[in-house]
Amino acid sequence: MSYIDGFVIPVPADKKEAYRAMATKAVPIFKEHGATRVVECWGDDIPDGKVTDFKGAVKAEPGETVVFSWIVWPSKEVRDEGNKKVMADPRMKMVEDMPFDGKRMIYGGFELLLDSKR
């Protein structure tokens, strides 16, 4: 059963191409270490909620949008080992130049509950 890492990230709108470039460089590293799919979605229609919303969850500031992304792994075990290898991979040094405030990113690991493709 697949395992999913999910992310919600505030990114300055003028850093869209820098974010795309960073993500594009990271994809082969994640896949080399076991991920089967990496998806990055740029916020386009993110309404304000009455109680909470995507922007509030990451304390998005004026001029920022929200990136919603996920990484699919074959299992939690592959994900745990893969993430260790990804973080140790010297090609991930680009993290020093992240085009967003990583302190406001939220993330977590999720068991697959339902997948309409299956």
Helices and strands as residue ranges (DSSP letters): E 3-12, G 13-15, H 16-32, E 37-42, H 54-57, E 64-73, H 76-88, G 90-97, G 102-104, E 106-111
